[in-house]
Amino acid sequence: MDTNMTFRMDSEVKTRMAAICEQLGMTTSTAFNIFANAFVRAKGMPFPVTVEPPARVISREKMLADTDQMLSDFAVDYKRMAE
């Protein structure tokens, strides 16, 4: 059986929570249900649910420049070893 709960929270916290939930692809209601189920399983405060920091993005140009440098270094080493 479903039930409703009503409680008060700071409006800024609510706004920030909604933004994080959106990034996670869930509603705030889903987040509270995850918390409640984890709380019951743990018989107390559960593990935190957080958003991972975004992966570091490397530009195509930087990747190509790094590759060119690696190939150049390899060529120098190869020449030296061949002598």
C-alpha atoms as an extended CHARMM CRD file, in Angstrom:
* protein
*
        83  EXT
         1         1  MET       CA              0.0000000000        0.0000000000        0.0000000000  PROA      1               0.0000000000
         2         2  ASP       CA              1.3490000000        3.4280000000       -0.9570000000  PROA      2               0.0000000000
         3         3  THR       CA              1.2900000000        6.3280000000        1.4610000000  PROA      3               0.0000000000
         4         4  ASN       CA              2.1740000000       10.0120000000        1.3390000000  PROA      4               0.0000000000
         5         5  MET       CA              4.5840000000       11.8650000000        3.6040000000  PROA      5               0.0000000000
         6         6  THR       CA              4.8180000000       15.6000000000        4.0790000000  PROA      6               0.0000000000
         7         7  PHE       CA              7.7990000000       17.3600000000        5.6180000000  PROA      7               0.0000000000
         8         8  ARG       CA              9.5490000000       20.7060000000        5.4780000000  PROA      8               0.0000000000
         9         9  MET       CA             12.9600000000       21.3860000000        4.0130000000  PROA      9               0.0000000000
        10        10  ASP       CA             14.9820000000       24.4180000000        2.9830000000  PROA      10              0.0000000000
        11        11  SER       CA             13.8930000000       25.6020000000       -0.4770000000  PROA      11              0.0000000000
        12        12  GLU       CA             17.5160000000       25.8910000000       -1.6810000000  PROA      12              0.0000000000
        13        13  VAL       CA             18.2250000000       22.2860000000       -0.6270000000  PROA      13              0.0000000000
        14        14  LYS       CA             15.0730000000       21.1660000000       -2.4400000000  PROA      14              0.0000000000
        15        15  THR       CA             16.1490000000       22.9730000000       -5.6280000000  PROA      15              0.0000000000
        16        16  ARG       CA             19.6590000000       21.5140000000       -5.4900000000  PROA      16              0.0000000000
        17        17  MET       CA             18.3160000000       18.0330000000       -4.7460000000  PROA      17              0.0000000000
        18        18  ALA       CA             15.9350000000       18.2250000000       -7.7140000000  PROA      18              0.0000000000
        19        19  ALA       CA             18.8350000000       19.2200000000       -9.9930000000  PROA      19              0.0000000000
        20        20  ILE       CA             20.9660000000       16.2830000000       -8.8130000000  PROA      20              0.0000000000
        21        21  CYS       CA             18.0300000000       13.8820000000       -9.1670000000  PROA      21              0.0000000000
        22        22  GLU       CA             17.5280000000       15.1060000000      -12.7310000000  PROA      22              0.0000000000
        23        23  GLN       CA             21.1840000000       14.3670000000      -13.5030000000  PROA      23              0.0000000000
        24        24  LEU       CA             20.6830000000       10.8720000000      -12.0800000000  PROA      24              0.0000000000
        25        25  GLY       CA             17.5190000000       10.4090000000      -14.1560000000  PROA      25              0.0000000000
        26        26  MET       CA             15.1140000000       10.1460000000      -11.2330000000  PROA      26              0.0000000000
        27        27  THR       CA             12.5260000000       12.1560000000       -9.3520000000  PROA      27              0.0000000000
        28        28  THR       CA             12.9650000000       13.4180000000       -5.8030000000  PROA      28              0.0000000000
        29        29  SER       CA             10.2630000000       10.9380000000       -4.7830000000  PROA      29              0.0000000000
        30        30  THR       CA             12.3750000000        8.0940000000       -6.1850000000  PROA      30              0.0000000000
        31        31  ALA       CA             15.4310000000        9.4170000000       -4.3200000000  PROA      31              0.0000000000
        32        32  PHE       CA             13.4980000000        9.4810000000       -1.0370000000  PROA      32              0.0000000000
        33        33  ASN       CA             12.2310000000        5.9360000000       -1.6590000000  PROA      33              0.0000000000
        34        34  ILE       CA             15.8080000000        4.7480000000       -2.3370000000  PROA      34              0.0000000000
        35        35  PHE       CA             16.8780000000        6.4000000000        0.9010000000  PROA      35              0.0000000000
        36        36  ALA       CA             13.9790000000        4.9130000000        2.8900000000  PROA      36              0.0000000000
        37        37  ASN       CA             14.6220000000        1.3800000000        1.6210000000  PROA      37              0.0000000000
        38        38  ALA       CA             18.3670000000        1.6690000000        2.2640000000  PROA      38              0.0000000000
        39        39  PHE       CA             17.6560000000        3.0730000000        5.7420000000  PROA      39              0.0000000000
        40        40  VAL       CA             15.4350000000        0.0890000000        6.5540000000  PROA      40              0.0000000000
        41        41  ARG       CA             17.9890000000       -2.4220000000        5.2060000000  PROA      41              0.0000000000
        42        42  ALA       CA             20.8350000000       -0.7810000000        7.1610000000  PROA      42              0.0000000000
        43        43  LYS       CA             18.6600000000       -0.3080000000       10.2590000000  PROA      43              0.0000000000
        44        44  GLY       CA             20.0090000000        3.2410000000       10.3450000000  PROA      44              0.0000000000
        45        45  MET       CA             21.6760000000        5.8210000000        8.1300000000  PROA      45              0.0000000000
        46        46  PRO       CA             22.5820000000        4.2280000000        4.7650000000  PROA      46              0.0000000000
        47        47  PHE       CA             25.3090000000        4.8370000000        2.2120000000  PROA      47              0.0000000000
        48        48  PRO       CA             25.3000000000        8.1820000000        0.3530000000  PROA      48              0.0000000000
        49        49  VAL       CA             23.9260000000        8.4570000000       -3.1950000000  PROA      49              0.0000000000
        50        50  THR       CA             25.9070000000       11.0760000000       -5.1230000000  PROA      50              0.0000000000
        51        51  VAL       CA             26.6090000000       12.2910000000       -8.6130000000  PROA      51              0.0000000000
        52        52  GLU       CA             30.0610000000       11.3710000000       -9.9210000000  PROA      52              0.0000000000
        53        53  PRO       CA             32.1190000000       14.3010000000      -11.1570000000  PROA      53              0.0000000000
        54        54  PRO       CA             32.0580000000       14.5250000000      -14.9530000000  PROA      54              0.0000000000
        55        55  ALA       CA             34.8270000000       12.7180000000      -16.7830000000  PROA      55              0.0000000000
        56        56  ARG       CA             37.7120000000       14.8780000000      -17.9630000000  PROA      56              0.0000000000
        57        57  VAL       CA             37.1400000000       15.7940000000      -21.5910000000  PROA      57              0.0000000000
        58        58  ILE       CA             40.1900000000       15.9520000000      -23.8620000000  PROA      58              0.0000000000
        59        59  SER       CA             39.8780000000       17.7920000000      -27.1510000000  PROA      59              0.0000000000
        60        60  ARG       CA             40.5520000000       15.9930000000      -30.4180000000  PROA      60              0.0000000000
        61        61  GLU       CA             43.3650000000       18.4380000000      -31.1340000000  PROA      61              0.0000000000
        62        62  LYS       CA             45.0610000000       17.6560000000      -27.8070000000  PROA      62              0.0000000000
        63        63  MET       CA             44.7150000000       13.9110000000      -28.4180000000  PROA      63              0.0000000000
        64        64  LEU       CA             46.2750000000       14.2220000000      -31.8860000000  PROA      64              0.0000000000
        65        65  ALA       CA             49.0910000000       16.4370000000      -30.5840000000  PROA      65              0.0000000000
        66        66  ASP       CA             49.8400000000       13.9320000000      -27.7970000000  PROA      66              0.0000000000
        67        67  THR       CA             49.8180000000       11.0800000000      -30.3200000000  PROA      67              0.0000000000
        68        68  ASP       CA             52.1770000000       12.9580000000      -32.6420000000  PROA      68              0.0000000000
        69        69  GLN       CA             54.5470000000       13.6100000000      -29.7380000000  PROA      69              0.0000000000
        70        70  MET       CA             54.4940000000        9.9500000000      -28.6670000000  PROA      70              0.0000000000
        71        71  LEU       CA             55.1910000000        8.7680000000      -32.2370000000  PROA      71              0.0000000000
        72        72  SER       CA             57.9950000000       11.3000000000      -32.5890000000  PROA      72              0.0000000000
        73        73  ASP       CA             59.5600000000       10.1610000000      -29.2950000000  PROA      73              0.0000000000
        74        74  PHE       CA             59.2240000000        6.5290000000      -30.3970000000  PROA      74              0.0000000000
        75        75  ALA       CA             60.8640000000        7.2860000000      -33.7480000000  PROA      75              0.0000000000
        76        76  VAL       CA             63.8330000000        8.9520000000      -32.0400000000  PROA      76              0.0000000000
        77        77  ASP       CA             64.2370000000        5.9940000000      -29.6620000000  PROA      77              0.0000000000
        78        78  TYR       CA             63.8840000000        3.5020000000      -32.5080000000  PROA      78              0.0000000000
        79        79  LYS       CA             66.5560000000        5.2840000000      -34.5810000000  PROA      79              0.0000000000
        80        80  ARG       CA             68.8900000000        5.3770000000      -31.6010000000  PROA      80              0.0000000000
        81        81  MET       CA             68.4190000000        1.6730000000      -30.9330000000  PROA      81              0.0000000000
        82        82  ALA       CA             68.8760000000        0.7710000000      -34.6230000000  PROA      82              0.0000000000
        83        83  GLU       CA             72.3080000000        2.4360000000      -34.7360000000  PROA      83              0.0000000000
